[in-house]
Amino acid sequence: MKSKKNIQPIDFDLVEKWLENYCLDPLTTQDDLTQFRIDLYETDKEWIVEALLNEYKSSDIKVFIEDKKLVITALKPSTSSNKQKRVRTIQFPFEVINQKVTAHYINGILEVLISKSEKGLGKNCYITLP
């Protein structure tokens, strides 16, 4: 019999503080300039991560969730050894793998939706882009 991992409730006050600190972090601005820009939003039902990736096609983009991290990788295929690989990792104050995560890519904007109430798979995985 498999043992179920206890899912900890999300401390929303901790998430609010994390969002505030993340937005004020000067390294975030540096990554926006050198990698690609991301914005974080919160609604009543979910957290939203938007990435500006207008140089890429959806097939060039990978979204991976690992424990408390969301990793977005964009890699343009190229015949030369100078591939344009860009990566952003966002460390959350909760287990992202325990939340339902979906993503879509339209007109150069990747939108990753992390549900506040719906449970996820509970394991590291790639999120498929439609």
CNS distance restraints for C-alpha pairs under 8 A (distance, minus, plus):
assign (resid   7 and name CA) (resid  98 and name CA) 7.19 0.50 0.50
assign (resid  10 and name CA) (resid  94 and name CA) 6.48 0.50 0.50
assign (resid  11 and name CA) (resid  15 and name CA) 6.50 0.50 0.50
assign (resid  12 and name CA) (resid  16 and name CA) 6.19 0.50 0.50
assign (resid  13 and name CA) (resid  17 and name CA) 6.37 0.50 0.50
assign (resid  14 and name CA) (resid  18 and name CA) 6.12 0.50 0.50
assign (resid  14 and name CA) (resid  93 and name CA) 7.21 0.50 0.50
assign (resid  15 and name CA) (resid  19 and name CA) 6.10 0.50 0.50
assign (resid  15 and name CA) (resid  92 and name CA) 7.94 0.50 0.50
assign (resid  15 and name CA) (resid  93 and name CA) 6.34 0.50 0.50
assign (resid  16 and name CA) (resid  20 and name CA) 6.29 0.50 0.50
assign (resid  17 and name CA) (resid  21 and name CA) 6.20 0.50 0.50
assign (resid  18 and name CA) (resid  22 and name CA) 5.93 0.50 0.50
assign (resid  18 and name CA) (resid  92 and name CA) 7.79 0.50 0.50
assign (resid  18 and name CA) (resid  93 and name CA) 7.02 0.50 0.50
assign (resid  19 and name CA) (resid  23 and name CA) 6.15 0.50 0.50
assign (resid  19 and name CA) (resid  40 and name CA) 7.82 0.50 0.50
assign (resid  20 and name CA) (resid  24 and name CA) 6.37 0.50 0.50
assign (resid  21 and name CA) (resid  25 and name CA) 6.05 0.50 0.50
assign (resid  22 and name CA) (resid  28 and name CA) 7.10 0.50 0.50
assign (resid  23 and name CA) (resid  28 and name CA) 7.09 0.50 0.50
assign (resid  24 and name CA) (resid  28 and name CA) 7.82 0.50 0.50
assign (resid  25 and name CA) (resid  29 and name CA) 7.28 0.50 0.50
assign (resid  26 and name CA) (resid  30 and name CA) 6.52 0.50 0.50
assign (resid  27 and name CA) (resid  31 and name CA) 6.16 0.50 0.50
assign (resid  28 and name CA) (resid  32 and name CA) 6.18 0.50 0.50
assign (resid  29 and name CA) (resid  33 and name CA) 6.49 0.50 0.50
assign (resid  30 and name CA) (resid  34 and name CA) 6.23 0.50 0.50
assign (resid  31 and name CA) (resid  35 and name CA) 5.29 0.50 0.50
assign (resid  31 and name CA) (resid  36 and name CA) 6.66 0.50 0.50
assign (resid  31 and name CA) (resid  37 and name CA) 7.22 0.50 0.50
assign (resid  31 and name CA) (resid  88 and name CA) 7.63 0.50 0.50
assign (resid  32 and name CA) (resid  36 and name CA) 4.89 0.50 0.50
assign (resid  32 and name CA) (resid  37 and name CA) 4.03 0.50 0.50
assign (resid  32 and name CA) (resid  38 and name CA) 6.53 0.50 0.50
assign (resid  33 and name CA) (resid  37 and name CA) 6.77 0.50 0.50
assign (resid  35 and name CA) (resid  86 and name CA) 5.28 0.50 0.50
assign (resid  35 and name CA) (resid  87 and name CA) 6.45 0.50 0.50
assign (resid  35 and name CA) (resid  88 and name CA) 7.05 0.50 0.50
assign (resid  36 and name CA) (resid  51 and name CA) 6.96 0.50 0.50
assign (resid  36 and name CA) (resid  52 and name CA) 6.27 0.50 0.50
assign (resid  36 and name CA) (resid  53 and name CA) 6.77 0.50 0.50
assign (resid  36 and name CA) (resid  86 and name CA) 7.09 0.50 0.50
assign (resid  36 and name CA) (resid  87 and name CA) 7.95 0.50 0.50
assign (resid  36 and name CA) (resid  88 and name CA) 7.60 0.50 0.50
assign (resid  37 and name CA) (resid  51 and name CA) 5.73 0.50 0.50
assign (resid  37 and name CA) (resid  52 and name CA) 5.42 0.50 0.50
assign (resid  37 and name CA) (resid  53 and name CA) 7.90 0.50 0.50
assign (resid  38 and name CA) (resid  49 and name CA) 6.74 0.50 0.50
assign (resid  38 and name CA) (resid  50 and name CA) 5.38 0.50 0.50
assign (resid  38 and name CA) (resid  51 and name CA) 4.34 0.50 0.50
assign (resid  38 and name CA) (resid  52 and name CA) 6.33 0.50 0.50
assign (resid  39 and name CA) (resid  49 and name CA) 5.80 0.50 0.50
assign (resid  39 and name CA) (resid  50 and name CA) 5.14 0.50 0.50
assign (resid  39 and name CA) (resid  51 and name CA) 6.59 0.50 0.50
assign (resid  40 and name CA) (resid  47 and name CA) 7.26 0.50 0.50
assign (resid  40 and name CA) (resid  48 and name CA) 5.71 0.50 0.50
assign (resid  40 and name CA) (resid  49 and name CA) 4.76 0.50 0.50
assign (resid  40 and name CA) (resid  50 and name CA) 6.44 0.50 0.50
assign (resid  41 and name CA) (resid  47 and name CA) 5.80 0.50 0.50
assign (resid  41 and name CA) (resid  48 and name CA) 4.96 0.50 0.50
assign (resid  41 and name CA) (resid  49 and name CA) 6.50 0.50 0.50
assign (resid  42 and name CA) (resid  46 and name CA) 6.07 0.50 0.50
assign (resid  42 and name CA) (resid  47 and name CA) 4.52 0.50 0.50
assign (resid  42 and name CA) (resid  48 and name CA) 6.05 0.50 0.50
assign (resid  43 and name CA) (resid  47 and name CA) 6.29 0.50 0.50
assign (resid  43 and name CA) (resid  48 and name CA) 7.85 0.50 0.50
assign (resid  45 and name CA) (resid 115 and name CA) 6.12 0.50 0.50
assign (resid  45 and name CA) (resid 116 and name CA) 5.53 0.50 0.50
assign (resid  45 and name CA) (resid 117 and name CA) 6.96 0.50 0.50
assign (resid  46 and name CA) (resid 113 and name CA) 6.38 0.50 0.50
assign (resid  46 and name CA) (resid 114 and name CA) 5.33 0.50 0.50
assign (resid  46 and name CA) (resid 115 and name CA) 4.36 0.50 0.50
assign (resid  46 and name CA) (resid 116 and name CA) 4.96 0.50 0.50
assign (resid  46 and name CA) (resid 117 and name CA) 7.90 0.50 0.50
assign (resid  47 and name CA) (resid 113 and name CA) 5.96 0.50 0.50
assign (resid  47 and name CA) (resid 114 and name CA) 5.10 0.50 0.50
assign (resid  47 and name CA) (resid 115 and name CA) 6.54 0.50 0.50
assign (resid  47 and name CA) (resid 116 and name CA) 7.15 0.50 0.50
assign (resid  48 and name CA) (resid 111 and name CA) 6.74 0.50 0.50
assign (resid  48 and name CA) (resid 112 and name CA) 5.69 0.50 0.50
assign (resid  48 and name CA) (resid 113 and name CA) 4.77 0.50 0.50
assign (resid  48 and name CA) (resid 114 and name CA) 6.30 0.50 0.50
assign (resid  49 and name CA) (resid 110 and name CA) 7.99 0.50 0.50
assign (resid  49 and name CA) (resid 111 and name CA) 5.75 0.50 0.50
assign (resid  49 and name CA) (resid 112 and name CA) 5.05 0.50 0.50
assign (resid  49 and name CA) (resid 113 and name CA) 6.60 0.50 0.50
assign (resid  50 and name CA) (resid 109 and name CA) 6.61 0.50 0.50
assign (resid  50 and name CA) (resid 110 and name CA) 5.57 0.50 0.50
assign (resid  50 and name CA) (resid 111 and name CA) 4.55 0.50 0.50
assign (resid  50 and name CA) (resid 112 and name CA) 6.39 0.50 0.50
assign (resid  51 and name CA) (resid 109 and name CA) 5.71 0.50 0.50
assign (resid  51 and name CA) (resid 110 and name CA) 5.02 0.50 0.50
assign (resid  51 and name CA) (resid 111 and name CA) 6.52 0.50 0.50
assign (resid  52 and name CA) (resid 108 and name CA) 6.17 0.50 0.50
assign (resid  52 and name CA) (resid 109 and name CA) 4.89 0.50 0.50
assign (resid  52 and name CA) (resid 110 and name CA) 6.52 0.50 0.50
assign (resid  53 and name CA) (resid  74 and name CA) 7.88 0.50 0.50
assign (resid  53 and name CA) (resid 108 and name CA) 5.04 0.50 0.50
assign (resid  53 and name CA) (resid 109 and name CA) 5.71 0.50 0.50
assign (resid  53 and name CA) (resid 110 and name CA) 6.82 0.50 0.50
assign (resid  54 and name CA) (resid 107 and name CA) 6.90 0.50 0.50
assign (resid  54 and name CA) (resid 108 and name CA) 3.62 0.50 0.50
assign (resid  54 and name CA) (resid 109 and name CA) 6.51 0.50 0.50
assign (resid  55 and name CA) (resid 108 and name CA) 7.05 0.50 0.50
assign (resid  56 and name CA) (resid  60 and name CA) 5.99 0.50 0.50
assign (resid  56 and name CA) (resid  61 and name CA) 7.31 0.50 0.50
assign (resid  56 and name CA) (resid  74 and name CA) 7.10 0.50 0.50
assign (resid  56 and name CA) (resid  75 and name CA) 7.79 0.50 0.50
assign (resid  56 and name CA) (resid  76 and name CA) 6.64 0.50 0.50
assign (resid  56 and name CA) (resid 108 and name CA) 7.05 0.50 0.50
assign (resid  57 and name CA) (resid  61 and name CA) 7.08 0.50 0.50
assign (resid  57 and name CA) (resid 108 and name CA) 7.71 0.50 0.50
assign (resid  58 and name CA) (resid 105 and name CA) 6.27 0.50 0.50
assign (resid  58 and name CA) (resid 129 and name CA) 7.05 0.50 0.50
assign (resid  60 and name CA) (resid  74 and name CA) 5.53 0.50 0.50
assign (resid  60 and name CA) (resid  75 and name CA) 5.25 0.50 0.50
assign (resid  60 and name CA) (resid  76 and name CA) 5.71 0.50 0.50
assign (resid  60 and name CA) (resid  77 and name CA) 7.43 0.50 0.50
assign (resid  61 and name CA) (resid  72 and name CA) 7.20 0.50 0.50
assign (resid  61 and name CA) (resid  73 and name CA) 5.71 0.50 0.50
assign (resid  61 and name CA) (resid  74 and name CA) 4.47 0.50 0.50
assign (resid  61 and name CA) (resid  75 and name CA) 6.55 0.50 0.50
assign (resid  62 and name CA) (resid  72 and name CA) 5.83 0.50 0.50
assign (resid  62 and name CA) (resid  73 and name CA) 5.15 0.50 0.50
assign (resid  62 and name CA) (resid  74 and name CA) 6.44 0.50 0.50
assign (resid  62 and name CA) (resid 126 and name CA) 7.19 0.50 0.50
assign (resid  62 and name CA) (resid 127 and name CA) 7.54 0.50 0.50
assign (resid  62 and name CA) (resid 128 and name CA) 7.93 0.50 0.50
assign (resid  63 and name CA) (resid  70 and name CA) 7.23 0.50 0.50
assign (resid  63 and name CA) (resid  71 and name CA) 5.85 0.50 0.50
assign (resid  63 and name CA) (resid  72 and name CA) 4.75 0.50 0.50
assign (resid  63 and name CA) (resid  73 and name CA) 6.55 0.50 0.50
assign (resid  63 and name CA) (resid 103 and name CA) 8.00 0.50 0.50
assign (resid  63 and name CA) (resid 126 and name CA) 5.67 0.50 0.50
assign (resid  63 and name CA) (resid 127 and name CA) 5.37 0.50 0.50
assign (resid  63 and name CA) (resid 128 and name CA) 7.41 0.50 0.50
assign (resid  64 and name CA) (resid  70 and name CA) 5.91 0.50 0.50
assign (resid  64 and name CA) (resid  71 and name CA) 5.10 0.50 0.50
assign (resid  64 and name CA) (resid  72 and name CA) 6.51 0.50 0.50
assign (resid  64 and name CA) (resid 124 and name CA) 7.43 0.50 0.50
assign (resid  64 and name CA) (resid 125 and name CA) 5.77 0.50 0.50
assign (resid  64 and name CA) (resid 126 and name CA) 4.29 0.50 0.50
assign (resid  64 and name CA) (resid 127 and name CA) 5.96 0.50 0.50
assign (resid  65 and name CA) (resid  69 and name CA) 5.70 0.50 0.50
assign (resid  65 and name CA) (resid  70 and name CA) 4.67 0.50 0.50
assign (resid  65 and name CA) (resid  71 and name CA) 6.23 0.50 0.50
assign (resid  65 and name CA) (resid  96 and name CA) 6.72 0.50 0.50
assign (resid  65 and name CA) (resid  97 and name CA) 6.22 0.50 0.50
assign (resid  65 and name CA) (resid 124 and name CA) 5.49 0.50 0.50
assign (resid  65 and name CA) (resid 125 and name CA) 5.61 0.50 0.50
assign (resid  65 and name CA) (resid 126 and name CA) 6.33 0.50 0.50
assign (resid  65 and name CA) (resid 127 and name CA) 7.45 0.50 0.50
assign (resid  66 and name CA) (resid  70 and name CA) 6.50 0.50 0.50
assign (resid  66 and name CA) (resid  71 and name CA) 7.81 0.50 0.50
assign (resid  66 and name CA) (resid  96 and name CA) 7.26 0.50 0.50
assign (resid  66 and name CA) (resid  97 and name CA) 6.41 0.50 0.50
assign (resid  66 and name CA) (resid 123 and name CA) 7.29 0.50 0.50
assign (resid  66 and name CA) (resid 124 and name CA) 4.51 0.50 0.50
assign (resid  66 and name CA) (resid 125 and name CA) 6.83 0.50 0.50
assign (resid  67 and name CA) (resid  95 and name CA) 5.24 0.50 0.50
assign (resid  67 and name CA) (resid  96 and name CA) 5.93 0.50 0.50
assign (resid  67 and name CA) (resid  97 and name CA) 5.47 0.50 0.50
assign (resid  67 and name CA) (resid 123 and name CA) 7.27 0.50 0.50
assign (resid  67 and name CA) (resid 124 and name CA) 6.36 0.50 0.50
assign (resid  68 and name CA) (resid  91 and name CA) 5.83 0.50 0.50
assign (resid  68 and name CA) (resid  92 and name CA) 5.24 0.50 0.50
assign (resid  68 and name CA) (resid  93 and name CA) 6.70 0.50 0.50
assign (resid  68 and name CA) (resid  94 and name CA) 5.62 0.50 0.50
assign (resid  68 and name CA) (resid  95 and name CA) 4.35 0.50 0.50
assign (resid  68 and name CA) (resid  96 and name CA) 4.98 0.50 0.50
assign (resid  68 and name CA) (resid  97 and name CA) 6.97 0.50 0.50
assign (resid  69 and name CA) (resid  89 and name CA) 6.60 0.50 0.50
assign (resid  69 and name CA) (resid  90 and name CA) 5.56 0.50 0.50
assign (resid  69 and name CA) (resid  91 and name CA) 4.58 0.50 0.50
assign (resid  69 and name CA) (resid  92 and name CA) 5.96 0.50 0.50
assign (resid  69 and name CA) (resid  95 and name CA) 7.73 0.50 0.50
assign (resid  69 and name CA) (resid  96 and name CA) 6.54 0.50 0.50
assign (resid  70 and name CA) (resid  89 and name CA) 5.71 0.50 0.50
assign (resid  70 and name CA) (resid  90 and name CA) 5.20 0.50 0.50
assign (resid  70 and name CA) (resid  91 and name CA) 6.63 0.50 0.50
assign (resid  70 and name CA) (resid  92 and name CA) 7.80 0.50 0.50
assign (resid  70 and name CA) (resid  96 and name CA) 7.42 0.50 0.50
assign (resid  71 and name CA) (resid  87 and name CA) 7.12 0.50 0.50
assign (resid  71 and name CA) (resid  88 and name CA) 5.85 0.50 0.50
assign (resid  71 and name CA) (resid  89 and name CA) 4.44 0.50 0.50
assign (resid  71 and name CA) (resid  90 and name CA) 6.45 0.50 0.50
assign (resid  72 and name CA) (resid  87 and name CA) 5.69 0.50 0.50
assign (resid  72 and name CA) (resid  88 and name CA) 5.34 0.50 0.50
assign (resid  72 and name CA) (resid  89 and name CA) 6.44 0.50 0.50
assign (resid  73 and name CA) (resid  85 and name CA) 7.17 0.50 0.50
assign (resid  73 and name CA) (resid  86 and name CA) 5.77 0.50 0.50
assign (resid  73 and name CA) (resid  87 and name CA) 4.48 0.50 0.50
assign (resid  73 and name CA) (resid  88 and name CA) 6.64 0.50 0.50
assign (resid  74 and name CA) (resid  84 and name CA) 7.85 0.50 0.50
assign (resid  74 and name CA) (resid  85 and name CA) 5.68 0.50 0.50
assign (resid  74 and name CA) (resid  86 and name CA) 5.16 0.50 0.50
assign (resid  74 and name CA) (resid  87 and name CA) 6.42 0.50 0.50
assign (resid  75 and name CA) (resid  83 and name CA) 6.99 0.50 0.50
assign (resid  75 and name CA) (resid  84 and name CA) 5.69 0.50 0.50
assign (resid  75 and name CA) (resid  85 and name CA) 4.35 0.50 0.50
assign (resid  75 and name CA) (resid  86 and name CA) 6.43 0.50 0.50
assign (resid  76 and name CA) (resid  83 and name CA) 6.24 0.50 0.50
assign (resid  76 and name CA) (resid  84 and name CA) 5.46 0.50 0.50
assign (resid  76 and name CA) (resid  85 and name CA) 6.63 0.50 0.50
assign (resid  77 and name CA) (resid  83 and name CA) 6.52 0.50 0.50
assign (resid  77 and name CA) (resid  84 and name CA) 7.79 0.50 0.50
assign (resid  78 and name CA) (resid  82 and name CA) 7.23 0.50 0.50
assign (resid  78 and name CA) (resid  83 and name CA) 5.72 0.50 0.50
assign (resid  92 and name CA) (resid  96 and name CA) 7.11 0.50 0.50
assign (resid  95 and name CA) (resid  99 and name CA) 7.43 0.50 0.50
assign (resid  96 and name CA) (resid 101 and name CA) 7.88 0.50 0.50
assign (resid  96 and name CA) (resid 114 and name CA) 7.59 0.50 0.50
assign (resid  97 and name CA) (resid 101 and name CA) 7.94 0.50 0.50
assign (resid  97 and name CA) (resid 120 and name CA) 6.07 0.50 0.50
assign (resid  97 and name CA) (resid 121 and name CA) 6.44 0.50 0.50
assign (resid  97 and name CA) (resid 122 and name CA) 4.78 0.50 0.50
assign (resid  97 and name CA) (resid 123 and name CA) 5.48 0.50 0.50
assign (resid  97 and name CA) (resid 124 and name CA) 6.18 0.50 0.50
assign (resid  98 and name CA) (resid 119 and name CA) 5.62 0.50 0.50
assign (resid  98 and name CA) (resid 120 and name CA) 4.68 0.50 0.50
assign (resid  98 and name CA) (resid 121 and name CA) 6.18 0.50 0.50
assign (resid  98 and name CA) (resid 122 and name CA) 4.49 0.50 0.50
assign (resid  98 and name CA) (resid 123 and name CA) 7.41 0.50 0.50
assign (resid  99 and name CA) (resid 114 and name CA) 6.39 0.50 0.50
assign (resid  99 and name CA) (resid 115 and name CA) 5.82 0.50 0.50
assign (resid  99 and name CA) (resid 116 and name CA) 6.87 0.50 0.50
assign (resid  99 and name CA) (resid 117 and name CA) 7.40 0.50 0.50
assign (resid  99 and name CA) (resid 118 and name CA) 6.02 0.50 0.50
assign (resid  99 and name CA) (resid 119 and name CA) 4.43 0.50 0.50
assign (resid  99 and name CA) (resid 120 and name CA) 4.21 0.50 0.50
assign (resid  99 and name CA) (resid 121 and name CA) 7.49 0.50 0.50
assign (resid  99 and name CA) (resid 122 and name CA) 7.55 0.50 0.50
assign (resid 100 and name CA) (resid 114 and name CA) 5.92 0.50 0.50
assign (resid 100 and name CA) (resid 115 and name CA) 5.32 0.50 0.50
assign (resid 100 and name CA) (resid 118 and name CA) 5.49 0.50 0.50
assign (resid 100 and name CA) (resid 119 and name CA) 5.08 0.50 0.50
assign (resid 100 and name CA) (resid 120 and name CA) 3.97 0.50 0.50
assign (resid 100 and name CA) (resid 121 and name CA) 7.34 0.50 0.50
assign (resid 101 and name CA) (resid 112 and name CA) 6.99 0.50 0.50
assign (resid 101 and name CA) (resid 113 and name CA) 5.60 0.50 0.50
assign (resid 101 and name CA) (resid 114 and name CA) 4.64 0.50 0.50
assign (resid 101 and name CA) (resid 115 and name CA) 6.39 0.50 0.50
assign (resid 101 and name CA) (resid 120 and name CA) 6.87 0.50 0.50
assign (resid 101 and name CA) (resid 127 and name CA) 7.25 0.50 0.50
assign (resid 102 and name CA) (resid 112 and name CA) 5.82 0.50 0.50
assign (resid 102 and name CA) (resid 113 and name CA) 5.26 0.50 0.50
assign (resid 102 and name CA) (resid 114 and name CA) 6.79 0.50 0.50
assign (resid 102 and name CA) (resid 127 and name CA) 6.50 0.50 0.50
assign (resid 102 and name CA) (resid 128 and name CA) 7.74 0.50 0.50
assign (resid 103 and name CA) (resid 110 and name CA) 7.07 0.50 0.50
assign (resid 103 and name CA) (resid 111 and name CA) 5.52 0.50 0.50
assign (resid 103 and name CA) (resid 112 and name CA) 4.30 0.50 0.50
assign (resid 103 and name CA) (resid 113 and name CA) 6.01 0.50 0.50
assign (resid 103 and name CA) (resid 127 and name CA) 6.78 0.50 0.50
assign (resid 103 and name CA) (resid 128 and name CA) 7.12 0.50 0.50
assign (resid 103 and name CA) (resid 129 and name CA) 5.85 0.50 0.50
assign (resid 103 and name CA) (resid 130 and name CA) 7.89 0.50 0.50
assign (resid 104 and name CA) (resid 110 and name CA) 5.85 0.50 0.50
assign (resid 104 and name CA) (resid 111 and name CA) 5.50 0.50 0.50
assign (resid 104 and name CA) (resid 112 and name CA) 6.74 0.50 0.50
assign (resid 104 and name CA) (resid 129 and name CA) 5.37 0.50 0.50
assign (resid 104 and name CA) (resid 130 and name CA) 6.21 0.50 0.50
assign (resid 105 and name CA) (resid 109 and name CA) 5.57 0.50 0.50
assign (resid 105 and name CA) (resid 110 and name CA) 4.34 0.50 0.50
assign (resid 105 and name CA) (resid 111 and name CA) 6.26 0.50 0.50
assign (resid 105 and name CA) (resid 129 and name CA) 6.90 0.50 0.50
assign (resid 105 and name CA) (resid 130 and name CA) 7.73 0.50 0.50
assign (resid 106 and name CA) (resid 110 and name CA) 6.66 0.50 0.50
assign (resid 115 and name CA) (resid 119 and name CA) 7.62 0.50 0.50
